[in-house]
């Protein structure tokens, strides 16, 4: 049984929007203010107005997601890491790694081994398989170099144990964060992460390409449009030429260099674009028999090992590759040889070498470049995006010489070409992708500041021309973009509350339970059925040493509460229960019925870990269970709070009152008042004891005048507790009081009160009536029953009676 109850949104028209990026700018749109809980904060810790060390943190409704965690190829050591010191990594719920390129994943072992990050780590199956190989090689290279090592083999192992794998289109719930990966193209296993946090949908593209290549399909288009897209902007507003044209230019240039007797250097990332280039070269060599004597070398042991991963995950390749695998393995290249070191090329003529890394900053590609750059017959083709600050970017700027790793200057005579196969989205792809998704907010990352600025203006202009509202942001590292998102909230009405669906305008009363980001409204009794919660009663017990008679205590409580709360005798309640056909119930039995627990086990749980001084109370309860008479007591509000008067025992050593109640805000307040009254009554009003003794002696001596005078003094003492000490006139049996700003005269013989203020007169009359009941004067007692039971059916009182 369920009914959907829509809670009104903060703004019934459009969700309020207020955006700020760090402290440098603020953009506000009309709308009502929203709670801070409705603020989405997106902060690049890396890849903000730069290409490299991708790491973007998104926070919303107390949840925190880290997208990617890479290093910068232009820096080394700690300087290459994202700005982790700007955030508390212990608050990050999960890390989502889009693909295995170092600028997106190489900082993960550092975070696991050297920070307080405790969240979950997710990546696709192929990404995890290749990530393991890459990180092992990364550690070895760090050991061989002169720079500081970011992490060790132990860190890599610990990292691998924590990584969880996820399939494309599989939804995983991480404590309310719903994560779904979609294909991103780019490289094997690369994905875009679609995240839903409390109804806010965000898409992080990572590196993506909507154009299929020789072995991978293009990126998916998520079926449900997101509210926010965090998008790469690597190529800004630049368009790619068609793939066929780029392949033709590439092979033509390779052929030209070889024809002039030169060597071709192709700096590549070991995995990803290297496989695409090998497929192109293998196909070209098959079609050009004159080149079959020219060797193609792949100078990466990692790439050779990783080919098993490509052969394993055929299902993520495109349809052409799947069809090719039906006949033969397309990744077994007949014209490609593996090269372990540069020494193997000493006596080799024209050749093609694919070497890592792609930015020429170190490794074999740098070694071969320095050896070949002085020969004009040789050529280098940059097939990937050249990151700013790297040698690859430097040689594309028409420089005439370069600085070698040893510090010397080398002439640059070899030809330099840039033919991109980087599988990053260009402007037409980005524009069409965002047109299809139509998100109201786009955050640009993974792009140089100039290109990001151009792309921002182009996207905003295109949206304005189409009549759409699209806010585009291009934050720098550690500059937060804040987006307020306030949607409607819906609570499901479940259980007993849903049996009779309410009409429009009806009020529904129940417990509103929030689980993750959903809400449900249930009756308290249905709580265990629909949640892991349960209702419970907290029983409070306080033992207070006191000699105060219950008659005095009842009078004081009735005077204090003045009809707000009822004060009755426990014996009267027991008699009423017995009259209905059930045996009288003790306060302990009634408390047991009110508790959700039953039996000895419940009793044991109730007293577990209680202080040792309550042993006496337990002993008294056990005695009551054994059949001893129930002592006298009071009940407030029909048993919500009970006061039991107990005599001194071997355990306690003093007479005391035991106050018990089931804790709730109202009863706790009543209990505080009762405890205060008991403690105040410990100091008996002056003259009361003497007046009681005089009253008893007068009755025994049958001195009616003396008894009347003593009773008047008793009444004076009790009224003095509430209103201040009165003037006593024994001959005339009157009392004169000053109650606040009004004078009152009590003529006790007739029980009349004279006062010009009606409210004060009523207060004094009520107090006088209760005193008559408390001292059990049967000649003037009204209809209220006796607290102690010492009048009426109990047959007389020490203070008076018939």
Secondary structure, DSSP 8 states (H G I E B T S, - for coil): -EEEEEE--S-SSS---EEEETTTEEEE-SS----GGGEEEEEEEE-SSSSSS-EEEEEETTEEEEE-----TT--GGGGS--GGGS-GGG--EEE---S-HHHHTTHHHHHHHS---SEEEE-HHHHHHHHHHHHHHHHHHHHSSS--S--HHHHHHHHHHEEE--BT-EEEETTEEEEEEE--SSTT-EEEEEEETTEEEEE--S--SS--SS-------SS--SEEEEE-TTTT-----HHHHHHHHHHHHHHHHHTT--EEEE--TTTHHHHHHHHHHHHHHH-GGGTTSEEEEE-HHHHHHHHHHHH-GGGS-HHHHHHHHHS-TT--SSEEE--SGGGGTT--SEEEEES-TT-SSHHHHHHHHHHTT-TT-EEEE-S---TTSHHHHHTT--SEEE-TTS-EEE--SEEEE--------HHHHHHHHHHH--SEEEEESS-HHHHHHHHHHHHHHHHHTT---EEE---TT-EEEEE----EEEEEEGGGGSS---TT----SEEEEETTEEEEE-GGGHHHHSS------EEEEEEE----HHHHHHHHHHHHTTSS-EEEHHHHHHHHHHTTS----HHHHHHHHSS--HHHHHHHHHTT--GGGHHHHHHHHHHHTT-----EEEETTTTEEEEEE---TTT-S-EEEEEEE--HHHHHHHHHHHHHHHHHTS--TTHHHHHHHHHHHHHTT-HHHHHHHHHHHHHHHHHHHH---EEETTTTEEEEEETTEEEEEETTTTEEE-S-HHHHHHHHHHHHHHHHHTT-TTT--SS--SSS-SGGG--BTTB--
